[in-house]
Amino acid sequence: MPRWKKWLTTSRLIPLLTILGAGLAVVLSLINVIRLDTSDEIIIALLALVAVDALNERLNVFEKIEARLNHLSSDQGLRGRYAMQNPVEQATDASEICLCAIHGTSAIFPYVNFYANRLRKGCNIRILLLHPESSAVEQINLRSQHSQTKQHIFSTLETLKNLASTQSAGKCEVRLMNTSMPFAMFAVDLGKKSGLMNVEYYSYKVAIDDRPHVLLTASECPYWFTYYQQQFEKIWSDSVIWVPQD
């Protein structure tokens, strides 16, 4: 939109017309076209000042809105998995890692050594998976491109046995939920201002790399960050503690 058209709005046009009217009245008075006494001149001057102040206030508000729109973080938009950072990049210095998923194979198997290393350095890890005997397993099979959800969960749990038994300063806890969620989540330092999370939304018969993802940070998107943080904590408290079996 051309800049001059931005001035053709009620919020800007009325103060402008007031200023122009006051200026015109002063000019006509100076060339003796109209006669103004002192009180009239004071009133006109005050109206002009009020109009200038109102126009300046509106300009400041619009400039602030425009500046915020121009500097929206691209991290807050939906993206494909290929555009997201992997767990190693997100959690290199994490003191806590939280993972919520159906079976979590893509977020766990490639990074087992990384998680073990973080545990040794004092990082705490909480992992939420769907219970392999949950009635939700069959529903997930129907909406997925495969029918091996239960096998994937058991495979992940088998891998987590070694991780949970790692001798370390940190602790690895695993819980099983009885209901599936419409999203998966990988989060780092939920209780800190530096916290961040990658939220992945499940879709109907869509390849894993084509699912929508969003990166939320505690500093830039506090409302939705807190929302998903609370969701995780509610699921965690309602889930069953998993105890590795020999």
N, C-alpha and C positions, 0 to 999 in steps of 0.2 A: 504494500500500500504506500503511495506517495506521502511524504511527510506532511504536505499541506492539507491532505484529507483528514489527518489525525486531529486537526484543529476544528473540523466541522462536526463536533459532538457537543451535546447540550452542556456537559460539564465544563467544557472549555469555551464554548461560544458565548454563553451568558456573561462570564467575567470579561471576555474580550469586548463585547458590545458595551458593557458598562464603562470600561476604560475609554473606549472610543467616544462614547457619548459625553463623558466628562471632559475629555480633551477638546471635543468639538465645541462644547458650551464655553469653555475658557477662551478658545480662539475667537468665537463669535463675539464674546464680550470685549476682547482686546481690540477688535476692529469696529466696535460700536454698532454691530448689527443687533445685538440684544443688550439689555442692561441687567447686570447682576449686582446686588448689594453684598456686603461683607458676609452676612449669614449664608446667602446662597452659595458663595464661593467656598466657604468652609464645608458646607454639606456636600458639595460636588467633590471637593478634595478628599473628604472622608470616604465617600462612595468609591472613588478611584482607588484609594489605598486598600479598602476591603476587597475590591475586585482583584487587585494585584496579589494580595495575600492568598485569596482563594485559588487563583490560577497557579500560583507558585506551589501551593500545597498539593494540588492535583497533579502537577508535573512531577513532583517528588515521588508521589505514590506510584504513578505510571512507570517512572524510571526504575523504581525498586522492583516492581513486578516484572518488567522487561528484563532486568538484570538477572533475576532468579530463574526466569524461563530460559535465558541464554546459557545459564551455568548449571542446568540440571545434570546430575551425574548419569553417565551412560550405564553405570553399574546397576541402576534401579530398573532398567528395562528388561523385557523377556529376551532370552537368547538361547541358542542351541547349545548342546553339551560341548561341542567343539570349541566354543568361545569362552568356556569357563575354566578357571584354574583347577588343577588336580589337587588332591589332598596334601601332597608334599609341598606344593607352592603355597597353599592356604594355611597349613598348620606347622610350618617349620619351627616357630618359636612358641607354639601353643602350650598353655598350662592345662587346658581341658579340651577334649575332642568329643563331640556328641554326634551320633549317627542314628538316623531313623530310616528304615527301609523294609521292603518285603523280605528280600533275602540278602541284599547288599553285596552281591558277588563282584560287581564292577568297582565298588568302593573299598573292598576288603582284600580280595585275592592279590591284586598287583602290588599292594602296599603293606603287606604283613610285616616285612622287615623294617619298614619305616615306623609303623606303629610300635613294634617291639623296642626300637631305639628310643622313641619318645617316652615310652613307659620307663625305661631305664633312667631317663633324665628327669623323672618325676611328674610326667604328664599323666593326668587321669583320663580314662577313656570310658564312655558310656555308649553302649550299642543296643538299639531296639530293633528286633526282628519280628516278623509274623510267626506265631506259633505254628509249627508244621502240622499240628492236628486240628487247627482252627477250621471252622466251617467256611471261612472266607477264602480258603485256598482254591476251592473249585470255581468260585466267582472270578477270581483273579486269572485262572486258567482260561476262562471263557473270554475275558477281555484282552488277553495277551496273545502274542503270536506263537506261543509255545504252551505246553501242558506239563511242564516239569517243575512247577513252583515248589512243591514239597521236597523234591530231590535237591533243588538248589539250596533250600534252607538247611537241610541236613548236612550238605557239603560245606556250607559256610560255618555251621556250628562245629563241625569236625576241625576246621581250620582254626577256629577261635579257642579250641582246647589248649593249644600250645601258647596262644597269645595270653589267655587268662592265667596260665601257670608260669608265665615269665617272672623270674625273680627280679624285682625292680623297686624303685622308689615310688613309682606311680601304681595305679590300680586300674585293672580292666574289669568292668562290670557288664554283664549281658542280661537283658530281660526279653521276654517273649510276650507280644500283645495278641489278644484274641480277636481283634478286628483290624481290618486294613484301613489305611488312611489314604486320602486322595493325593498325597504328596510324599516325597522322600526328602530327607534333610541331612546335610553335612554341615555341622556348626563348630566354630572355634571360639572358646572363651565366652560362653553365653553370659556370664555374670560381669563382664568387663565392658568399659566404654569402647575398647578396641575390638570388641566381638564382631564376628561376621558369620554369615550362613549362606549356603547355597541351597535353595529350595527347588526341587524338581517335581513337576506336576505329571501325574500318571494320565495316560491317554488310552483310547480304545484302539487296540491292534495297530500300534504305531511303534516303529523301531526305536530302541532306546536312545539313539543319538538324535532323534527327531523330536524328542519331548521338550517342552518349554522349560527353561530354567531362569531363575532370577537370583542375583546376588544382593543380599541385604546386609547393611552394616548398622551397628548400634548408633553410630554418630550421624549418619546421613539419612537413615530411615527408621527412627526410633519406634514409631507406632507399630509398623508391621514386623519389625524385628522382635519387639516385645510380644506381639501376638503369636508368632511362631515359637518363640521361647516358651510361652505359657502352654501352648499346645503340646510341645515336647514334654514338659514337666508333668502335665496331666496324664499323658499316655504312660509315661515312666512310672508314675505312682499307681496306675491301674494295671500294670503289667506284672507278669509272673517272673520271679528271679530264676534264671537258668543256672543250674549247677552241673558242671561237666561230669559225665559218667565215664568210668574207665571201660 
